[in-house]
Amino acid sequence: MRYEELYRRSIEQPEAFWAEQAKAIDWHVPPQRILDDSNPPFRRWFAGGETNLCHNAIDRHLAERGDQLALVAVSTETDVTREITYRELHREVNVFAAVLASLGVGRGDRVVVYMPNVAEAAFAMLACARIGAIHSVVFGGFAPHNLALRIDDAQPKLLVCADAGMRGGKVIPYKPLVDAACAEATTPPPKVLVVSRGLDPDAVRVPGRDVDYAELRARHEGADVPVEWLESNEPSYLLYTSGTTGKPKGVQRDVGGYAVAMALSMWAIYDVRAGQTMFTTSDVGWAVGHSYNVYGPLIAGATVLLYEGLPTNPDAGIWWRLCEKYRVRTMFSSPTAIRVLKKQDAAWLRRYDLSALKWLFLAGEPLDEPTAHWISEGIGKTVIDNYWQTETGWPVLTLMPGVELKPVRLGSPGLPSPGYRLRVIDEVTGRDAAPNEKGVLVIVPPLPPGCMTTVWRDDARFRSSYFSHFKELLYSSLDWAVRDEDGYTFILGRTDDVINVAGHRLGTREIEESVSTHAGVAEAAVVGVQDEIKGQVPVVFATLKASGVDEPARREAAAEMQQRVVDQLGGVARPARVYIVNALPKTRSGKLLRRSLQALAERRDPGDLSTLDDPNALEECRRALERGSDF
C-alpha cells in the first residue's frame, strides 16, 4: 500500500479505516460505534468497546512469545542490566498490581509515579493499567513544587517513588523531594510506596504513610490479578505538560483509542513488528517514554530497551554497543542527544555492528541539518524527523517507512500521519496559507485515536487552550509552520510562551513566577534563546526593587534567582543566563515585549518598536547583553 492511499482513506473514510486498525488489538467487548463526534471538540473512539492496555501489552503475547525478551532495562549508572521475558514481565506486573490493590488502589484511582528509567517504573505503569487505575508519571528531574502541583491536580490514592536516581555517577535522592512535595501539597497521597535501589540508605520513612515495595512484593509473590476491562474512553493515564500559566495541564489519554494508535504507529511509522527490538532513549516521564518506551513496543509484541544513563557513559559508544547486542531495528532519540554525541570522536559511530538497525527517529525539538547529516553519515542509516506533542501521544508529522518511505527533506518532519487532517492557516484571517507562507499549524477535528481526550477535570480548559484561537473549531498546535508545494511541513517555533529545552516543554511564565518569588525582584521576563546543544535555553531579564545596586550585590541576586528556579521547578528549568537591568521594554499598554527581548538575545532585529513606552528600556537590555550576564 502506498502512503497516499493509506492517508487518504484515513481522512475520507475514518470510521472504516479505524475499524480495520482496531482489529490489531484484543477487545473483551467489541466497539459498538467506531466514532462518536456528536459533541465537538470532544469525540469518543470505539465507543462501547471494552479492552485493557496491560492485557494487550503482555497477556495476549504469552502463548506465542512468553519466553521472548519483553523488557531490557540497562543502567550504566549502576552497572545493572535486567533481561525480562514476557512471562517474567507478566509475573512482575501481577505482583505489582497485587501490591497496589493491597494499598487500596482500584479502578479510577490515580497513582503518581516518580521514578527514573528502571524496570519498576514500567511495572508500576502496567500494573495500574491492569487494575484500571490511572497513572500519572512525573519526570524525576522535577523539583518538589512541580511535583506538588501535579499531586494536587491528580489527587492520587498512592505515590510510587524510587529512593534515588543517578545521573553522571551522582546519586539524586528522590525521597526527600517526595517528602517536600507531600508537605507542600494540599491533598497529599495517604500512602507512598518506596522502591529501594540501595542508593540512599539514609532515606527517612514517614511512619504510617511510607511502605516498602520489597516487603509487600514478598507477601504477594505469585499473585494472579485479573485485568479490569475498561470502556474504550475511560482514562488510562494523565501526563502533565506546561502551559502559558503556572498551572500544568493534565493531558488525559483514553484506553482503546490509544492502544489502536500505538498498534498502527509501531508497524506503519517505526517499522517494528513482533520479535524485533526498539530502543527509545526518552525518560518514562515524557510522552515519548509512555508511548515508545513502554506501551507501543509491548502492544506490538516487540522487545523494549529501557536505558538509564548518559549517552557518553562509560563512553560515547554505549548506545551503539546496545544496538549491536540486542539487534535493535529502530532507535528513537532527540536532536539534543545527538548534538552531545557530536562533540565526541566520530569513530564511536563505526565501532559496532549496526546491520540490524534500519532507522533512527529524532523528535522533541526541531532537527537542524548539520546534526542530521552528521549522524546519518556517521552510522550509515536513514534519519527520520517526526513532530508531535504531549497532547497527541504519537506523531502528527513524519515519514512512514513501514508503509512507504518518502524522500527525506531535511528541515521538515515530513507528511501527515493517518487520521491527522492538517491545515496551515493565517493567524489573523483564518484563511489557508499559500505554499511556503507562514501560518499556524492546526488539526481539523475530530482528533484521531491516541490524542488527548480532554484536560483532566477541566473540559473548559481543553476548549480554551486548544480550540478557541480561530472562528472555526480547530485544534491549534500553537506552532508556526510552512508547507511546501509537495505537502511537506516545516515547523518554525511556538506562537505562545512555551519553550523547548532539550525536548522538555517549559512555560516561561512558570519560570518568571519562580524568579519573582525572590524578595529583591521587582519584575522579570523570561524568554527562550537558541542554544547549540539544547535547542533553546531560558534566559532571565529582571529588575530589582532597590536602585543603585553594585555589581557584587547584583551578581548575588542573579545567583539566588537561578537557585530559586532550580529549587521550585528543577534543574531542567535552570536559567542559562540572568541579566539584571533597570527597566524592561513594554508597550504603552504595559505588555512586556518578550519577543523583542528574545530577538535581542539572539542578535536579531527586535522588530517594530513603535509601541514602546520607553525606548531606553530596550537599549538598556541591549547594553546588558553586551556587558554579559550577571550569572
FIDREN-46883 format. One record per residue (C-alpha): residue in one letter; z, y, x. Coordinates in steps of 0.05 Angstrom, whole numbers, plus 5000, padded with zeros to 4 digits. Layout:
aZYX...
END
This chain:
m500050005000r498350695025y503451265026e499551694976e499351134925l506850984932y508851714928r504151894870r506751314828s514051524841i512352224814e507552064758q510851424733p518051494755e521151004706a516150444721f516750584796w524350574798a524749974751e520849584804q525349844860a531549644821k529548914828a531548954902i538948944885d543348484843w545548714773h551248394735v548348724673p541148964676p539849704664q538849874591r535050514607i531850684674l532451444668d536451884621d534952614636s536752874567n541953364596p538653724654p540153854710f544453224704r541052554700r543151824695w539351284732f539450564709a544050734651g548050154622g546849724683e552849434719t552949294793n557349354855l555849644924c560249144961h557148554926n550148794945a552248945016i555948285030d556847754977r549647644958h547747515031l552946965044a548846365023e542746545065r545646925124g553146815125d553046665200q548547245218l551647855251a553048385198l557048895238v557649005313a563049525328v562549765400s567550245431t566150475502e572550885496t577050265490d572149755520v572649335457t566649015422r567348635357e561648205332i562748055258t558447585216y557147685142r562147135127e567447455171l565948135141h566847845072r573647565093e575948225124v573748645065n577248175016v583648235055f583048995058a581649014983a587848594970v591949085012l589149674972a590849334907s597949184932l598849934942g596850084871v589550274883g584850084827r578350274792g577151024793d582751184842r581051594903v582351364974v581651855032v579451515097y580851895162m578151425215p573751415277n567750945284v571550295283a570549665242e576549815198a573150445173a567450015145f572449515118a576050075081m569750355051l567049685028a573949475001c574150104959a567249954933r569349234918i575149424872g571850044841a575950554878i572551194901h572851314976s572551985010v571451925085v573552535124f570752655193g576252515244g574953155281f577353585223a583953955231p589853885182h587854485139n580954205127l583853515111a588953835064l583454185025r579953525014i586353174995d587953694942d581053654912a580552894911q587952774894p587952084927k592551504910l592351304984l590251575052v587951085105c588151315177a587951055248d593751205294a588751545341g581651625362m578751735431r573352185460g571352215532g577251785552k582152265518v586652005463i586452425400p592652275357y590652255284k597452115253p600552805270l594353125239v595152705176d602552875172a600953625178a595553565125c600153205077a605553735088e600554285072a597253935012t599554094942t598153374919p599352934980p598052184972p604151764955k602251255009v599051295078l596250645106v596250665183v591350235223s594450205292r589750135351g595550165400l593150845425d599051255401p605550845407d609651475393a606551585324v612251745275r612451355210v614851705147p619751235111g617651055041r610651335050d607351025111v605550295113d602749875170y596049555158a597348965206e603648775167l600148795100r594048445127a598247855149r601147805079h594347785046e590647345096g585546915058a585647344996d579747284948v578747924908p573447924854v568548504852e569349034798w562849114762l561449854752e556650214706s550950484748n553051214741e560451144757p562551494822s562051074885y564551584935l565852324949l563352675011y565453385023t560653905050s561554625070g559255165022t558855915024t566055965002g572255685036k572855124985p568854505005k564354174953g565753444935v558853134932q559352564882r554951954890d553651424838v553350664847g546750384821g542050954839y544950984909a544250234920v536950244897a535250854941m538550515001a534549874990l527950254985s529250705045m531050135091w524349795088a519750375069i522450915115y526450575170d522249945172v528449495176r529048845138a533848265133g535747965200q533748585240t538449095273m539449835261f543350285308t545750945279t549751405325s552751835269d560151865252v562151495189g564952145163w557952435153a552552275102v548251905154g554351495172h555351275100s548151115086y545750815151n551950605189v554550215130y551150145063g543650165076p543049635131l548049165097i544549225030a538249025067g541548425100a540748735168t545648805227v549449455234l551149725303l557150195298y558750585361e564850975384g563751365448l559451875483p552051775498t553651855572n559651395579p560150955620d553251215638a547151525606g544050835595i549350575547w545250675483w539150335512r543349765540l545849645469c538749675442e536749135492k542748685479y542448695403r534848745397v535249405358r529049525316t530450235291m535150745321f537651375285s540751955323s540652715328p536853225369t543453465399a544952775427i538052735458r538853425489v545353175521l541552575550k536153045573k540953325625q541652625656d536952245701a530852035660a530751375698w536151125650l530951125594r526750605630r532150145657y532749675597d528149235556l526549625494s521049175470a524549045403l525449785390k519950065345w522450745320l527251295339f529051735279l532452405292a535752845238g541453315224e538153935252p531154185270l527753775324d524554205378e518053985410p520453945483t526153475463a521553055421h516452995477w521752835530i524952255492s518451975464e515251955533g521651705565i522651095522g515351005502k516850985427t514851385366v519851915349i520352095275d523852715249n526852695180y530153215136w535653115085q542353375063t549253105048e547353244976t541152804977g544152195012w537451975041p531152325069v527552855029l522052935081t519952415132l514451935153m514651225127p512550715179g514750155133v509250355085e504050725127l505451135190k502151815181p500852225243v506952555273r506453305270l511553595318g515954125286s515353805217p519753255188g513653035150l511952895078p516052795014s519752145005p518751754940g521552104879y522252784910r517753274874l517853864922r515454584920v515855164968i516755794926d517456544936e524856744936v523757344891t517957174844g518856414839r511356304848d508855754893a507855974964a500955924993p499755435051n503355675113e507056205073k514656225079g518756055018v524855664994l524354904991v526154664921i526353994885v523753954814p528753554772p530553024758l533352874827p531452174848p536351594854g541251654912c542152414906m548752724884t550352674811t555053284808v560553644846w566953254837r570553504775d566354144775d559854094736a559554854732r559454904808f554054374811r549654814766s551355474801s550855214872y544154854865f540555044801s541855784788h537456104840f531056164800k528856264728e526255554727l531254984731l530054784803y534554484857s534854974914s535554664983l537655355008d532855245066w526855665084a520455265094v512955305100r508054765080d501254695114e494654515082d495953765091g502753775056y506953735119t513254165111f516654555166i523954755158l525555455183g533055525172r538355685119t537856215066d545456235059d551456285105v551855555126i550255395199n548454745232v552554585294a550253935327g548553665257h555253885228r554654375169l559754935174g560755525126t561156175165r565756455111e570655885125i570856085198e571556815180e577556655137s580856285194v579656855243s582357355192t589056995188h590457285257a595457855245g591658325290v584758245258a582258775211e575558465195a571057915221a563757695215v561357005238v554156835250g550456225275v546856345340q541655885372d544255425426e540255005475i544554375464k547754425395g542254785358q546955315332v554055545350p558756005313v559656705344v565057185321f564757945317a571558235299t575158895293l582558985306k587759365265a590359715327s585860215362g585160335437v586859615456d585959495531e581858925560p587558425574a590158505503r583158455474r581857805512e588557525490a586957685417a580057365424a583056725453e588056705396m582556775344q578756195374q585055775373r586355955300v579555665282v580855025322d587754945291q585355045220l578354755219g577954305281g574354325347v567554245315a568254955287r570555265353p567155945363a562755945425r563956695436v568357235408y566457975411i571658495394v568359145370n570659805339a566259735277l561859225241p555059405214k554959475138t550459735084r552560355045s554959884990g559559545040k555758895052l556358615123l549558555157r550557855185r543157735193s542458355237l548358125279q545157445286a538557755307l542058195359a545857585387e539257205393r535857815426r531357915366d529458525325p535258655276g530258865223d530459445173l536659865186s535260405134t541060165091l546160215148d552360605131d553860755204p548260645255n553360685311a556560045288l550459625304e549759985371e557059825385c555659085374r549559125419r553759415475a558958865465l553558345473e551358675538r558458725562g559757985549s564457615502d571857715504f572756965502
END
